[in-house]
Amino acid sequence: MKKIILLLILVFTLTNCKKTKMTGDNSKFVGTWTWYTGWWAIHPSFKLIITEKGKYKLFDGDNKIDYGRLVDKNEYLTFISDKPGKKGYFSSDHQLTYINTDTIGIGNPFIRDFSSSGFVRQK
């Protein structure tokens, strides 16, 4: 009986995991991005890595300071931290905006005076 319950829990867990992939228009965000302007003026060594599976990692130099996943919210990709306590560097109001093939913005297009920053694609 215990084996059946464990098996059901395992099947339920595996089938309900949110598996997302950066497809279509969102695949343009996949890559490594380097901070160049914005509200992190004292941290010019920030690097953002976005994978095709919709995961992100934010580094300050070699130190990983945030990680998580990107989810579609209000037609924008929003940062959801996987850090313990969900205390990530980005809030759930931070959204990716596409500027061009080499530049992305992080901010909130719906909130005036919301802090924002820009990243350029690393080559």
C-alpha positions in Angstrom: 0.0 0.0 0.0 2.8 2.4 0.8 4.5 1.7 -2.5 1.3 2.5 -4.4 0.9 5.8 -2.5 4.6 6.7 -3.2 4.1 5.8 -6.8 1.0 8.0 -7.1 2.8 10.9 -5.5 5.8 10.5 -7.8 3.5 10.4 -10.9 1.6 13.4 -9.7 4.8 15.4 -9.1 6.3 14.5 -12.4 3.2 15.3 -14.4 2.5 18.6 -12.7 6.0 20.2 -12.9 5.9 23.3 -14.9 8.1 22.7 -18.0 8.4 25.7 -20.2 10.6 26.3 -23.2 11.5 29.6 -24.8 9.7 29.3 -28.1 8.6 31.5 -30.9 9.1 35.2 -30.2 10.6 34.6 -26.7 13.5 32.6 -28.0 15.2 35.9 -28.9 16.0 36.4 -25.2 18.1 33.2 -25.0 21.8 33.9 -24.5 24.2 35.7 -22.2 23.6 39.4 -21.5 25.9 42.0 -19.9 24.6 45.0 -18.0 25.4 48.4 -19.6 23.0 51.0 -18.2 20.3 51.7 -15.6 19.7 51.7 -11.9 22.6 49.3 -11.1 25.2 52.0 -11.8 27.4 50.7 -9.0 27.4 47.1 -10.4 28.7 47.2 -14.0 29.8 43.5 -13.8 26.3 42.1 -13.8 25.7 39.2 -16.3 22.3 37.6 -17.1 22.1 34.2 -18.6 18.8 33.0 -20.1 18.4 29.4 -21.3 16.1 28.0 -23.9 14.2 26.2 -21.1 13.1 29.6 -19.7 15.5 29.6 -16.8 17.7 32.6 -15.8 20.8 33.2 -13.7 22.1 36.6 -12.6 25.7 37.0 -11.7 27.7 39.8 -10.1 31.1 38.9 -11.4 31.4 35.2 -10.6 28.9 35.3 -7.7 25.4 34.0 -8.6 23.0 36.3 -6.9 19.7 35.2 -8.3 18.2 32.4 -10.4 14.8 31.2 -11.4 12.5 31.0 -14.3 10.7 33.4 -16.7 6.9 33.1 -17.1 4.6 34.9 -19.5 2.6 37.6 -17.6 0.7 40.4 -19.3 2.4 39.5 -22.6 5.8 40.1 -21.0 8.3 37.6 -19.6 8.4 38.1 -15.8 11.1 37.0 -13.4 10.1 34.3 -10.8 13.0 33.6 -8.4 13.7 30.0 -7.2 15.9 31.2 -4.4 14.9 30.0 -0.9 12.2 32.3 0.5 11.6 33.7 -3.0 13.8 36.7 -2.2 15.4 37.1 -5.6 17.1 40.2 -7.0 14.2 40.8 -9.3 10.7 41.3 -8.1 7.7 39.8 -9.8 7.1 43.3 -11.3 10.4 43.1 -13.3 9.7 42.2 -16.9 11.8 41.7 -20.0 11.4 44.1 -22.9 13.0 43.5 -26.2 14.7 46.5 -27.7 16.6 45.0 -30.6 18.7 41.9 -31.4 21.6 43.1 -29.2 19.8 44.9 -26.4 17.1 44.0 -23.8 15.5 46.1 -21.0 14.4 45.0 -17.6 11.7 47.1 -15.9 8.0 47.5 -16.0 6.2 49.1 -18.9 3.0 49.6 -16.8 4.6 51.5 -13.8 5.8 55.0 -14.3 9.2 55.7 -12.6 9.9 52.0 -12.2 13.6 51.3 -11.9 15.0 49.8 -15.1 18.2 48.7 -16.7 19.6 47.6 -20.0 21.6 44.6 -21.0 23.6 44.0 -24.2 24.1 40.5 -25.8 27.5 39.1 -25.1 29.3 38.0 -28.3 
